[in-house]
C-alpha cells in the first residue's frame, strides 16, 4: 500500500474552516538537464538554462508567461518567451523564428522586453522584429491563442492614428493586455505637430483602433505634494496596469517640478510621491518611489505598490492602505522581521501573495493576504527546517523523494483557482547545495476569514494519506 504526503493548512482562531494544499509542489520549468521540466519542447537536446525577468500570470491564475534562455541551441535562437497552464508549456516563441501571421521574427532580448498574458491565453509583448530596418523594427505585437496568430499593434515609423502626422517612436514598451484583449503600451511620437513636451503617451489598442489613454504635458493629477498642479512630464516603462473595463489604472510617472518629481498615479491621483510622508508607516522617513515593476492592478481595479522609506523601512500599500511593513509581527515559529519584499501579486478576487525576506536569517517567506488578520499567514518558507517549509517534486513522480526545498524566491503569483506559482531556486535539504532554478506550482485553498476579504492564518501539518 502506497502513502502520499499531504498538508493540512489549519486556519487560525478567526475561523474554524480548513484550507488544504497538496504536497509536493509540481515543477513546471527547470534549468538542470536530466529533469523532464528542463527539456524545451520540439527542440531535442535543448534544455532551459536560466529564467529571466518578465514572469507574469493571468488574473485567474490559469495562464503564465516567462522569458528564458536555453543551452544546446544556436545563439541566434537560444532565448524564448514561454507560456503555459496547469497542463504544461502551451506556447514557445523563440527569437528569430518567423511567427504565424506576422512574417517576422523577434530579435531583441533586452530586459525591458516583457510579456503580459490574459485568462484566454492571449498575450502581448514588445521587441525588435526582423527582417526590418533599424528605423522600423521596434514593435508591439499581440498573439491570439484561439488562432495561434500574431499581429502588429504598433510599429516604429508608422503614423499614429489621428495625431497630426506623429509617428511611433522606438520606446514602444509596457505592452499590457486585459481580458477583453485590449493592449496598452507606452510610446512617444516623432516628427509630427505635437510639441515635444506633450508627445509621450500610453496608448490603448482595441482591435485596429489605437487611441491615447494618457498624455504627458496635458494632464495634471491631483493629490500632489504641497498642493502643486504640475502636469506629467514623463511615463516610466513597464509600469502601466489597467482594470478590465479600462476605467482604472496605475502607473509610475514624473511631474514637471524641479524636485520630488517621481510619483505613483492611480486613477488620476498621486498616491505616492518622493519626499512625501506615508500614512501608516512609522519613523521619520519619507517615501522613496517603487522601481519599475513593483506595482500592479487586478481586473477589478484593486492595486498595490511597494517600496521603502528613506529610513529603509519596507512597506506594502494596497488600495491606499499600508498592510505590511518591516515592523509587522511574524507568525509563531519564525524569528525576525519582514524586510526586503521580493515580489507581490494580486489575483482577480483581490487576494494578495507576498514574497519577502526575514531579517537576520535571510529566509524567504511567502504570505497570503494580511488584510484584516491579526497577523499575516504564511503559506511557505524557504529552507527545510522551518515549520512552514514545503518540499518540491523535481522528477515528477509525485513523491517527496528529491530532498528539494526552496532556497530563494524571485517571483510569485496567486490565481483565483488557488494555484500559487513561484519562480525560485531549490537546494538539497541534506547537502545545502543548489540544485537549480525553476517555476513551481503549489495548490492552496483560499478561504476568507469572517468579515475579511481573503484574510487567513494557516499552519501546515503533515500527515500521510493512503492512496487506494
C-alpha positions as CSV (number, residue, x, y, z in Angstrom):
1,X,0.0,0.0,0.0
2,X,1.4,3.4,-1.0
3,X,1.2,6.5,1.1
4,X,1.3,10.1,-0.2
5,X,2.1,13.1,1.9
6,X,-0.4,15.9,2.1
7,X,-0.6,19.1,4.1
8,X,-3.5,20.3,6.2
9,X,-3.4,24.1,6.4
10,X,-5.4,24.9,9.5
11,X,-7.0,28.3,9.9
12,X,-6.3,30.4,13.0
13,X,-8.9,31.0,15.6
14,X,-10.6,33.6,13.5
15,X,-12.2,30.8,11.5
16,X,-12.8,27.1,12.2
17,X,-12.7,26.2,8.5
18,X,-9.9,24.3,6.8
19,X,-7.7,25.1,3.9
20,X,-5.8,22.3,2.2
21,X,-2.7,22.2,0.0
22,X,-1.3,19.2,-1.9
23,X,2.3,18.3,-1.5
24,X,4.8,18.2,-3.0
25,X,4.8,21.2,-5.4
26,X,4.9,20.5,-9.1
27,X,7.9,21.6,-11.2
28,X,6.7,23.3,-14.4
29,X,10.1,24.5,-15.7
30,X,13.6,23.7,-14.5
31,X,17.1,24.6,-15.7
32,X,19.1,21.4,-14.8
33,X,19.5,18.8,-17.5
34,X,18.2,15.4,-16.6
35,X,14.8,16.5,-15.4
36,X,11.7,16.4,-17.7
37,X,10.8,20.0,-16.9
38,X,14.2,21.2,-18.3
39,X,13.5,20.0,-21.9
40,X,12.5,22.6,-24.4
41,X,9.5,21.1,-26.3
42,X,10.1,20.5,-30.0
43,X,13.9,21.0,-29.7
44,X,15.7,17.7,-29.0
45,X,18.9,18.2,-27.0
46,X,17.9,21.8,-26.0
47,X,17.3,22.5,-22.3
48,X,16.4,25.6,-20.3
49,X,19.4,27.2,-18.7
50,X,18.1,30.3,-17.0
51,X,14.8,32.2,-16.4
52,X,14.9,35.9,-16.9
53,X,12.8,38.8,-15.7
54,X,9.3,39.2,-17.0
55,X,7.3,36.5,-15.2
56,X,3.6,37.2,-15.3
57,X,0.4,35.3,-14.7
58,X,-3.2,35.9,-15.8
59,X,-5.8,37.2,-13.4
60,X,-7.5,33.8,-12.7
61,X,-4.2,32.0,-12.4
62,X,-4.9,29.7,-15.3
63,X,-2.0,31.0,-17.5
64,X,1.6,32.1,-17.0
65,X,4.4,33.6,-19.1
66,X,8.1,33.9,-18.6
67,X,11.3,34.7,-20.6
68,X,14.0,32.0,-20.6
69,X,17.4,31.2,-22.0
70,X,18.4,27.7,-23.3
71,X,21.6,25.7,-23.9
72,X,22.2,23.4,-26.8
73,X,20.6,25.9,-29.3
74,X,22.3,28.3,-31.7
75,X,23.0,31.7,-30.1
76,X,20.6,33.3,-32.5
77,X,17.8,31.1,-31.2
78,X,18.5,30.5,-27.5
79,X,16.1,32.9,-25.9
80,X,12.4,32.2,-25.6
81,X,9.1,33.6,-24.5
82,X,7.3,30.7,-22.9
83,X,3.6,30.5,-21.9
84,X,1.9,27.6,-20.1
85,X,-1.1,26.4,-18.0
86,X,-1.7,23.6,-15.5
87,X,-1.0,21.1,-18.2
88,X,2.4,22.4,-19.0
89,X,4.0,24.6,-21.7
90,X,1.5,25.9,-24.2
91,X,3.4,28.3,-26.5
92,X,7.1,28.8,-27.2
93,X,8.2,32.0,-29.0
94,X,11.9,31.5,-29.9
95,X,13.9,34.6,-31.0
96,X,14.2,34.9,-34.8
97,X,11.5,32.3,-35.6
98,X,9.1,33.6,-38.2
99,X,5.8,34.0,-36.4
100,X,2.5,32.9,-37.9
101,X,0.5,35.7,-39.4
102,X,3.4,38.2,-38.8
103,X,6.1,37.1,-41.3
104,X,8.7,38.4,-38.9
105,X,10.8,37.1,-36.1
106,X,11.6,38.5,-32.6
107,X,15.2,39.6,-32.2
108,X,15.5,41.7,-29.1
109,X,16.4,40.1,-25.8
110,X,17.0,43.2,-23.6
111,X,15.5,43.2,-20.1
112,X,12.9,45.9,-20.9
113,X,11.0,43.5,-23.2
114,X,8.4,41.6,-21.2
115,X,5.2,39.7,-22.0
116,X,1.8,40.0,-20.4
117,X,-0.9,37.3,-20.7
118,X,-4.7,37.2,-20.1
119,X,-7.0,34.5,-18.9
120,X,-7.7,33.4,-22.5
121,X,-4.0,32.8,-23.2
122,X,-3.7,35.9,-25.5
123,X,-0.5,37.8,-24.8
124,X,1.2,40.9,-25.9
125,X,4.9,41.9,-25.9
126,X,7.2,44.4,-27.3
127,X,10.6,44.0,-29.0
128,X,12.6,44.3,-32.2
129,X,11.5,42.3,-35.1
130,X,13.1,41.4,-38.4
131,X,13.9,41.5,-41.2
132,X,13.3,45.2,-40.9
133,X,15.4,48.4,-40.9
134,X,16.6,49.9,-37.6
135,X,14.0,52.7,-38.0
136,X,11.1,50.3,-38.3
137,X,12.0,47.3,-36.2
138,X,10.5,48.3,-32.8
139,X,7.0,46.9,-32.5
140,X,4.2,45.9,-30.1
141,X,2.8,42.5,-31.1
142,X,-0.4,40.7,-30.0
143,X,-0.9,36.9,-30.0
144,X,-4.4,35.4,-30.3
145,X,-4.4,32.0,-28.7
146,X,-7.5,30.7,-30.4
147,X,-5.9,31.1,-33.9
148,X,-2.2,30.9,-32.9
149,X,-1.6,34.0,-34.9
150,X,0.4,37.2,-34.3
151,X,-0.5,40.8,-35.3
152,X,1.3,44.1,-35.2
153,X,-0.3,46.6,-32.8
154,X,2.2,49.4,-33.3
155,X,5.4,49.7,-35.4
156,X,8.1,52.3,-35.2
157,X,7.8,54.8,-38.0
158,X,4.1,54.1,-38.7
159,X,1.7,57.0,-38.5
160,X,-0.2,57.2,-35.2
161,X,-4.0,57.5,-36.0
162,X,-5.5,61.0,-35.6
163,X,-2.4,62.6,-34.1
164,X,-1.4,65.2,-36.7
165,X,1.4,63.3,-38.5
166,X,3.0,61.9,-35.4
167,X,4.8,58.6,-35.9
168,X,5.5,55.8,-33.4
169,X,9.0,56.0,-32.0
170,X,11.3,53.3,-30.6
171,X,10.1,53.3,-27.0
172,X,7.0,51.1,-27.6
173,X,7.1,49.1,-24.4
174,X,5.0,48.1,-21.3
175,X,2.6,46.0,-23.5
176,X,-0.1,45.1,-21.0
177,X,-3.2,43.1,-22.2
178,X,-6.6,42.9,-20.4
179,X,-9.2,40.1,-20.5
180,X,-11.0,41.9,-23.3
181,X,-7.9,41.6,-25.5
182,X,-7.1,45.3,-25.5
183,X,-3.4,46.2,-25.4
184,X,-1.9,49.1,-23.6
185,X,1.6,50.3,-24.4
186,X,3.9,53.4,-23.9
187,X,5.4,55.2,-26.8
188,X,6.5,58.7,-28.0
189,X,5.5,60.4,-31.2
190,X,8.1,61.8,-33.5
191,X,8.2,64.3,-36.4
192,X,4.6,65.5,-36.0
193,X,2.9,68.7,-35.0
194,X,2.6,67.9,-31.2
195,X,5.1,69.8,-29.1
196,X,8.0,67.6,-27.7
197,X,6.8,68.1,-24.1
198,X,3.5,66.6,-24.9
199,X,4.4,63.7,-27.3
200,X,4.7,60.7,-24.9
201,X,1.6,58.6,-24.4
202,X,0.1,55.4,-23.0
203,X,-2.0,54.1,-25.9
204,X,-4.8,51.6,-25.9
205,X,-5.3,49.3,-28.9
206,X,-8.8,47.8,-29.3
207,X,-8.6,45.7,-32.4
208,X,-7.3,48.0,-35.1
209,X,-8.3,51.2,-33.3
210,X,-5.5,52.8,-31.3
211,X,-6.2,55.8,-29.1
212,X,-4.3,57.8,-26.5
213,X,-5.1,56.9,-22.9
214,X,-2.6,59.1,-21.0
215,X,-0.6,62.0,-22.4
216,X,2.3,64.0,-20.8
217,X,2.1,67.7,-20.7
218,X,-1.7,67.8,-20.8
219,X,-2.7,66.0,-17.6
220,X,-2.1,67.2,-14.0
221,X,-3.0,64.5,-11.4
222,X,-4.5,65.6,-8.1
223,X,-3.0,65.0,-4.7
224,X,0.4,66.4,-5.4
225,X,2.9,67.3,-2.6
226,X,2.5,70.9,-1.5
227,X,-0.7,71.3,-3.5
228,X,1.1,71.8,-6.8
229,X,-0.8,71.2,-10.0
230,X,2.1,70.2,-12.3
231,X,1.5,68.2,-15.4
232,X,3.0,64.8,-16.1
233,X,6.4,65.2,-17.8
234,X,7.3,61.5,-18.3
235,X,5.9,58.0,-18.1
236,X,8.1,55.1,-16.9
237,X,8.4,51.9,-18.9
238,X,6.9,48.6,-17.7
239,X,4.7,50.3,-15.0
240,X,1.3,50.6,-16.6
241,X,-1.6,48.3,-15.4
242,X,-5.3,48.8,-16.0
243,X,-8.6,47.1,-14.9
244,X,-10.5,45.1,-17.5
245,X,-13.1,47.8,-18.1
246,X,-10.3,50.4,-18.7
247,X,-11.7,52.8,-16.1
248,X,-8.9,52.3,-13.5
249,X,-5.1,52.3,-13.9
250,X,-1.8,52.6,-12.0
251,X,1.4,53.9,-13.4
252,X,4.7,55.4,-12.4
253,X,5.5,58.9,-13.8
254,X,7.3,62.1,-13.3
255,X,5.9,65.6,-12.7
256,X,7.1,68.8,-14.2
257,X,8.6,70.1,-10.9
258,X,12.2,70.7,-10.0
259,X,12.4,68.2,-7.1
260,X,10.4,65.2,-5.7
261,X,9.1,64.6,-9.2
262,X,8.7,60.8,-9.1
263,X,5.1,59.7,-8.4
264,X,2.7,56.8,-8.5
265,X,-0.5,57.8,-10.1
266,X,-3.7,55.8,-9.5
267,X,-6.9,56.7,-11.3
268,X,-5.9,60.3,-11.8
269,X,-4.5,61.0,-8.3
270,X,-1.0,60.9,-6.9
271,X,-0.9,58.1,-4.2
272,X,2.8,58.1,-3.5
273,X,5.4,60.9,-4.2
274,X,9.1,61.0,-3.5
275,X,9.7,63.1,-0.4
276,X,6.2,62.8,1.0
277,X,5.3,61.1,4.3
278,X,3.3,57.9,4.1
279,X,0.3,57.3,6.3
280,X,0.6,54.1,8.2
281,X,4.4,53.8,8.2
282,X,6.2,54.9,11.4
283,X,9.5,56.6,11.8
284,X,10.8,59.9,10.3
285,X,11.5,58.7,6.8
286,X,9.6,59.8,3.7
287,X,8.8,57.8,0.7
288,X,11.1,56.6,-2.0
289,X,9.4,55.5,-5.2
290,X,9.0,51.9,-6.2
291,X,11.1,50.6,-9.1
292,X,9.5,49.9,-12.4
293,X,7.9,46.6,-11.7
294,X,7.0,46.9,-8.0
295,X,3.3,47.6,-8.6
296,X,0.2,46.0,-10.1
297,X,-3.6,46.1,-10.6
298,X,-6.1,43.4,-11.0
299,X,-9.1,43.2,-13.3
300,X,-11.4,44.9,-10.8
301,X,-9.0,47.8,-10.2
302,X,-7.5,46.7,-6.8
303,X,-3.9,47.9,-6.8
304,X,-0.7,47.5,-4.9
305,X,2.7,49.2,-4.7
306,X,5.7,48.5,-2.5
307,X,8.9,50.4,-1.7
308,X,10.8,51.7,1.3
309,X,11.2,54.9,3.2
310,X,14.4,57.0,3.5
311,X,15.0,55.2,6.8
312,X,14.8,51.9,4.8
313,X,11.5,50.8,6.3
314,X,9.8,48.4,3.9
315,X,6.1,48.9,3.2
316,X,3.4,47.5,1.1
317,X,0.4,49.6,0.2
318,X,-2.9,48.1,-1.1
319,X,-5.8,50.3,-2.3
320,X,-4.1,53.3,-0.5
321,X,-3.7,51.4,2.8
322,X,-0.4,50.2,4.2
323,X,-0.9,46.5,5.0
324,X,2.7,45.2,5.7
325,X,5.8,46.9,7.0
326,X,9.2,46.0,8.4
327,X,7.6,46.1,11.9
328,X,4.7,43.7,11.2
329,X,4.9,40.8,13.7
330,X,5.9,37.4,12.3
331,X,3.7,34.4,12.9
332,X,4.8,31.9,15.6
333,X,7.7,29.7,14.5
334,X,9.5,32.5,12.6
335,X,12.2,34.8,14.1
336,X,13.0,38.3,12.8
337,X,11.0,40.9,11.0
338,X,9.8,41.3,7.4
339,X,12.3,43.1,5.2
340,X,13.2,43.4,1.6
341,X,10.0,42.5,-0.3
342,X,10.9,40.5,-3.4
343,X,7.6,40.3,-5.2
344,X,3.8,40.9,-4.8
345,X,0.9,39.6,-6.8
346,X,-2.9,40.2,-6.7
347,X,-5.5,38.0,-8.3
348,X,-8.8,38.9,-9.8
349,X,-10.6,38.4,-6.4
350,X,-8.2,40.8,-4.6
351,X,-6.3,38.1,-2.8
352,X,-2.6,39.1,-2.2
353,X,0.5,37.0,-2.3
354,X,3.8,38.5,-0.9
355,X,7.3,37.1,-1.1
356,X,9.6,38.8,1.3
357,X,12.8,38.2,3.4
358,X,13.2,37.8,7.1
359,X,15.9,40.0,8.8
360,X,18.8,38.1,10.4
361,X,18.1,34.8,8.8
362,X,17.9,35.7,5.1
363,X,15.0,33.3,4.9
364,X,12.3,33.8,2.3
365,X,8.7,33.8,3.4
366,X,5.5,33.8,1.3
367,X,2.4,35.2,2.9
368,X,-1.1,35.5,1.6
369,X,-3.3,38.5,2.2
370,X,-2.6,40.1,5.6
371,X,-5.6,42.4,5.4
372,X,-7.9,42.1,8.4
373,X,-6.0,39.3,10.1
374,X,-4.2,39.6,13.5
375,X,-1.0,38.7,11.7
376,X,-0.3,37.6,8.1
377,X,-0.4,33.9,7.5
378,X,2.5,32.0,6.0
379,X,1.9,29.7,3.0
380,X,5.5,28.5,2.9
381,X,9.1,29.5,3.5
382,X,12.5,28.7,2.1
383,X,14.7,26.1,3.7
384,X,13.8,22.6,5.0
385,X,13.9,23.4,8.8
386,X,11.0,25.9,9.0
387,X,7.6,24.5,10.2
388,X,6.2,26.3,7.1
389,X,8.6,24.6,4.6
390,X,7.2,22.5,1.7
391,X,9.0,20.1,-0.5
392,X,9.2,20.2,-4.3
393,X,8.8,17.3,-6.7
394,X,11.6,17.7,-9.3
395,X,11.4,14.3,-11.1
396,X,7.6,14.3,-11.5
397,X,6.9,11.0,-9.6
398,X,4.5,12.7,-7.1
399,X,6.6,11.9,-4.1
400,X,8.8,13.8,-1.7
401,X,12.0,12.0,-2.6
402,X,14.1,14.7,-4.1
403,X,15.3,16.4,-0.9
404,X,14.4,19.7,-2.7
405,X,13.3,22.8,-0.9
406,X,13.2,26.4,-2.0
407,X,16.3,28.4,-1.1
408,X,15.5,31.7,-2.9
409,X,12.3,33.3,-4.4
410,X,12.1,36.0,-7.0
411,X,8.5,36.0,-8.4
412,X,5.1,34.9,-7.1
413,X,1.5,34.9,-8.2
414,X,-1.7,33.6,-6.8
415,X,-4.6,32.6,-9.0
416,X,-8.3,32.7,-8.3
417,X,-8.1,28.9,-8.6
418,X,-5.7,28.8,-5.6
419,X,-2.6,27.9,-7.7
420,X,0.4,29.5,-6.1
421,X,3.2,30.0,-8.7
422,X,6.8,30.6,-7.6
423,X,9.9,31.4,-9.6
424,X,12.9,30.5,-7.5
425,X,15.9,28.3,-6.7
426,X,15.9,25.0,-4.9
427,X,18.6,23.4,-2.8
428,X,19.3,19.9,-1.4
429,X,18.0,19.7,2.1
430,X,20.9,17.4,3.2
431,X,23.9,18.9,1.5
432,X,22.6,22.5,1.3
433,X,23.9,22.7,-2.3
434,X,21.9,24.5,-5.0
435,X,20.2,22.1,-7.4
436,X,18.7,24.5,-9.9
437,X,16.2,27.3,-10.8
438,X,12.6,26.8,-11.9
439,X,8.9,27.6,-11.9
440,X,7.0,25.7,-9.3
441,X,3.2,25.3,-8.6
442,X,1.6,24.9,-5.2
443,X,-2.1,24.4,-4.8
444,X,-3.9,26.1,-1.9
445,X,-7.5,26.7,-1.0
446,X,-8.3,30.4,-0.2
447,X,-10.9,30.5,2.5
448,X,-11.9,34.0,3.7
449,X,-12.0,34.6,7.4
450,X,-15.2,36.2,8.8
451,X,-15.5,39.8,7.9
452,X,-12.4,39.9,5.8
453,X,-11.5,39.6,2.1
454,X,-9.4,36.5,1.8
455,X,-7.6,37.1,5.2
456,X,-6.2,33.9,6.6
457,X,-3.7,32.4,9.0
458,X,-2.6,28.9,8.3
459,X,-0.2,26.5,9.8
460,X,0.9,23.4,7.9
461,X,0.8,19.9,9.5
462,X,2.0,16.9,7.6
463,X,0.2,13.5,7.6
464,X,0.3,10.5,5.3
465,X,-2.7,9.8,3.3
466,X,-3.3,6.4,1.8
467,X,-3.6,6.0,-1.9
468,X,-6.0,3.3,-2.8
